[in-house]
Amino acid sequence: MLRVMIIGCGAIAPAHVEGYLKFPGMCRITALANRSISRADELNSRYGLGAKTVSDYRDALGNVDIVSICTPPREHASIALDAIDAGCHALIEKPMATSLDECDAIIASSKKENRVVSVVAQSRFISGIRNAISVARSGRFGRVLYARANSVWYRGGSYYDLSWRGRWEVEGGGCTLNHSIHHIDLLLWLKGLPKSVISVLANLSHDNSEEEDFSSSILTYCDGSVAEITSSLVSHGEPQCLSFQMERGGIAIPFAAHASATRDNGFPYPDETRRREIEAAFAELPTLTHENHDGQIANFLAAINGDEGLIADASDGRNCIELITGIYKSGVGHSSVTLPIDCGDEFYGNRWRASAPHFNEKKNDVAHFDDMTITDFKGKF
Ligand SMILES: NC(=O)c1ccc[n+]([C@@H]2O[C@H](COP(=O)([O-])OP(=O)(O)OC[C@H]3O[C@@H](n4cnc5c(N)ncnc54)[C@H](O)[C@@H]3O)[C@@H](O)[C@H]2O)c1
């Protein structure tokens, strides 16, 4: 029986608790850690866990096999390294860390200690998303020529009142690092890293944040294909979409299929037969028994037991940080950036954040909100 500690008992922690509770034959939550212990106590009693609660996670590391790291981003790496050092496997909330040097340290340590590290990418565990990506990946409708991620969200100004948000050196970045990472991970899952990126960063309406609430990027791949990523926190109704234009049809998430044929003069008309083929290829794929965090936790536990390979591993988490670092480097420097970012680059570590341009100075701070309701991909696909 694998013993689990959740570290950080805030808004996302219940998704982890509920995930582990789905697999009572494999694991048990035996510890909860939160800086202010009252939040750990509250989570403990809400789910009737009977777990040990601690304010310093290090006090319980020796008695658990798994940690779920649900703290603000800046602390992910140091906690992961402590946990691996203590012999634990780690499920790290996104983003894996705030810099590439931290990601590399986690990867090196997990290899040395032979521990399983997974980085939360729960959208990989949503049937509609996974199956649309499988269709695009199959090559059946040709190469992906152009991909577009509209990672557009809406957050009101008070979102940045939470003390760890809105600061480059604590949150690590704005909507590109903390929201669009979901779509960026999916894009990378299909297409891998581009060879270059050019980006614009802006803060359109969040005056309590140093960071961007908007970014727009164009990615160029070695095979000549391109992708665009729009990240936004000012988009009413959050009309998110990830779309892939293949040589012989288009597929999008939320699911849509399109196919055009051309007249002699090059103008298009709908190719209904091809569109139905894309729909059929999507519909014939299986749906997952467990979705979102539950699905990722199922895979993480199975990987620890040696029954499955990890679907979202540390190198996937690192790839997200590589591309997002490229986006920030390009936006800050107003120039195109070539990937990979090597270890001699000033953007490889966190140092650049100390002199990152501040769109605004942060004025308001609250330790936590009473209302912990959050929204994620659930229900969107
Ligand atoms: N996968 C998703 O869809 C999703 C959604 C929301 C948040 N997140 C991620 O989850 C993480 C946490 O976000 P949140 O919204 O739950 O934040 P939160 O502020 O609600 O909760 C974080 C908690 O961690 C505690 N904490 C901070 N440092 C700690 C430490 N060293 N030891 C123990 N406890 C510590 C804080 O006291 C707080 O209770 C972030 O990385 C965020 O990006 C992921």
Ligand as a Chemical Component Dictionary entry (heavy atoms), coordinates in Angstrom:
data_LIG
# 
_chem_comp.id                   LIG 
_chem_comp.type                 NON-POLYMER 
_chem_comp.pdbx_formal_charge   0 
_chem_comp.three_letter_code    LIG 
# 
loop_
_chem_comp_atom.comp_id 
_chem_comp_atom.atom_id 
_chem_comp_atom.alt_atom_id 
_chem_comp_atom.type_symbol 
_chem_comp_atom.charge 
_chem_comp_atom.model_Cartn_x 
_chem_comp_atom.model_Cartn_y 
_chem_comp_atom.model_Cartn_z 
_chem_comp_atom.pdbx_ordinal 
LIG N1  N1  N 0  -3.864 21.459 -12.800 1  
LIG C1  C1  C 0  -4.673 22.486 -12.656 2  
LIG O1  O1  O 0  -5.674 22.640 -13.366 3  
LIG C2  C2  C 0  -4.389 23.503 -11.588 4  
LIG C3  C3  C 0  -5.390 24.371 -11.140 5  
LIG C4  C4  C 0  -5.077 25.276 -10.111 6  
LIG C5  C5  C 0  -3.787 25.329 -9.587  7  
LIG N2  N2  N 1  -2.828 24.485 -10.088 8  
LIG C6  C6  C 0  -1.445 24.545 -9.578  9  
LIG O2  O2  O 0  -1.431 24.031 -8.254  10 
LIG C7  C7  C 0  -0.466 24.741 -7.480  11 
LIG C8  C8  C 0  -1.154 25.335 -6.261  12 
LIG O3  O3  O 0  -2.180 26.213 -6.682  13 
LIG P1  P1  P 0  -3.447 26.510 -5.738  14 
LIG O4  O4  O 0  -4.392 27.259 -6.610  15 
LIG O5  O5  O -1 -3.894 25.261 -5.081  16 
LIG O6  O6  O 0  -2.788 27.508 -4.684  17 
LIG P2  P2  P 0  -3.321 27.862 -3.223  18 
LIG O7  O7  O 0  -2.695 29.137 -2.839  19 
LIG O8  O8  O 0  -4.808 27.752 -3.164  20 
LIG O9  O9  O 0  -2.720 26.674 -2.333  21 
LIG C9  C9  C 0  -1.343 26.516 -2.128  22 
LIG C10 C10 C 0  -1.149 26.069 -0.687  23 
LIG O10 O10 O 0  0.230  25.696 -0.508  24 
LIG C11 C11 C 0  0.601  26.105 0.802   25 
LIG N3  N3  N 0  2.056  26.171 0.843   26 
LIG C12 C12 C 0  2.881  27.069 0.287   27 
LIG N4  N4  N 0  4.155  26.728 0.500   28 
LIG C13 C13 C 0  4.137  25.570 1.215   29 
LIG C14 C14 C 0  5.142  24.720 1.733   30 
LIG N5  N5  N 0  6.445  24.961 1.565   31 
LIG N6  N6  N 0  4.755  23.637 2.441   32 
LIG C15 C15 C 0  3.447  23.370 2.626   33 
LIG N7  N7  N 0  2.447  24.149 2.158   34 
LIG C16 C16 C 0  2.802  25.224 1.447   35 
LIG C17 C17 C 0  -0.109 27.426 0.991   36 
LIG O11 O11 O 0  -0.245 27.738 2.370   37 
LIG C18 C18 C 0  -1.447 27.155 0.349   38 
LIG O12 O12 O 0  -2.405 26.645 1.263   39 
LIG C19 C19 C 0  0.147  25.785 -8.406  40 
LIG O13 O13 O 0  1.339  25.281 -8.961  41 
LIG C20 C20 C 0  -0.903 25.946 -9.490  42 
LIG O14 O14 O 0  -0.353 26.355 -10.731 43 
LIG C21 C21 C 0  -3.114 23.572 -11.040 44 
# 
loop_
_chem_comp_bond.comp_id 
_chem_comp_bond.atom_id_1 
_chem_comp_bond.atom_id_2 
_chem_comp_bond.value_order 
_chem_comp_bond.pdbx_ordinal 
LIG N1  C1  SING 1  
LIG C1  O1  DOUB 2  
LIG C1  C2  SING 3  
LIG C2  C3  SING 4  
LIG C2  C21 DOUB 5  
LIG C3  C4  DOUB 6  
LIG C4  C5  SING 7  
LIG C5  N2  DOUB 8  
LIG N2  C6  SING 9  
LIG N2  C21 SING 10 
LIG C6  O2  SING 11 
LIG C6  C20 SING 12 
LIG O2  C7  SING 13 
LIG C7  C8  SING 14 
LIG C7  C19 SING 15 
LIG C8  O3  SING 16 
LIG O3  P1  SING 17 
LIG P1  O4  DOUB 18 
LIG P1  O5  SING 19 
LIG P1  O6  SING 20 
LIG O6  P2  SING 21 
LIG P2  O7  DOUB 22 
LIG P2  O8  SING 23 
LIG P2  O9  SING 24 
LIG O9  C9  SING 25 
LIG C9  C10 SING 26 
LIG C10 O10 SING 27 
LIG C10 C18 SING 28 
LIG O10 C11 SING 29 
LIG C11 N3  SING 30 
LIG C11 C17 SING 31 
LIG N3  C12 SING 32 
LIG N3  C16 SING 33 
LIG C12 N4  DOUB 34 
LIG N4  C13 SING 35 
LIG C13 C14 SING 36 
LIG C13 C16 DOUB 37 
LIG C14 N5  SING 38 
LIG C14 N6  DOUB 39 
LIG N6  C15 SING 40 
LIG C15 N7  DOUB 41 
LIG N7  C16 SING 42 
LIG C17 O11 SING 43 
LIG C17 C18 SING 44 
LIG C18 O12 SING 45 
LIG C19 O13 SING 46 
LIG C19 C20 SING 47 
LIG C20 O14 SING 48 
# 
